[in-house]
Amino acid sequence: MSRSSRHVAVGRSCAAGVEIRAIASVDSLREDIVEAALMQLFASSDLNLRHAADFRHVQSEFARALFPFCVEWLAQVEERWPLTPS
């Protein structure tokens, strides 16, 4: 999760603006976004995995889908709290 969170681009103005909402840092915002995206993936997937091959398939699907989900969540955060550079 931490590797994916480092690739989600969150500018300083975004972190500063959302800081009002109890976001401690840019890193914690990234972690929260990745966690939310991952939880969305878990909720939308059938995780009744009985074989190693099934697990590897889901793992591969999650790896491909996680970054786009993170970008989507970041857009939602930015849309919800419009930020202007200070």
C-alpha positions, 0 to 999 in steps of 0.5 A, spaced: 500 500 500 505 504 501 508 504 494 502 505 491 501 511 496 507 514 493 505 515 486 498 518 488 500 526 486 497 530 492 500 537 491 502 542 497 496 546 496 491 540 496 494 538 503 494 545 506 487 546 504 484 539 506 488 540 513 482 543 515 479 537 515 484 534 520 489 531 515 496 531 518 500 531 512 500 529 505 503 522 506 497 521 511 492 524 505 495 519 500 495 513 505 487 515 506 486 515 499 489 509 497 486 505 503 479 508 501 480 505 494 483 499 496 476 498 500 472 500 494 476 494 490 475 489 496 467 491 496 466 490 489 470 484 488 468 476 489 473 474 494 471 467 495 478 464 493 479 457 494 485 456 489 492 459 489 491 461 482 484 465 483 488 469 489 493 470 484 488 473 479 485 477 484 491 480 486 493 482 479 487 485 478 487 489 484 494 491 482 492 494 475 486 497 478 488 500 484 492 506 481 486 508 477 481 508 483 486 512 487 486 517 482 479 517 482 478 518 489 483 524 489 479 527 484 473 526 489 477 529 495 479 535 490 472 536 488 469 536 495 474 541 497 476 546 492 482 548 493 486 555 491 493 556 491 495 560 497 
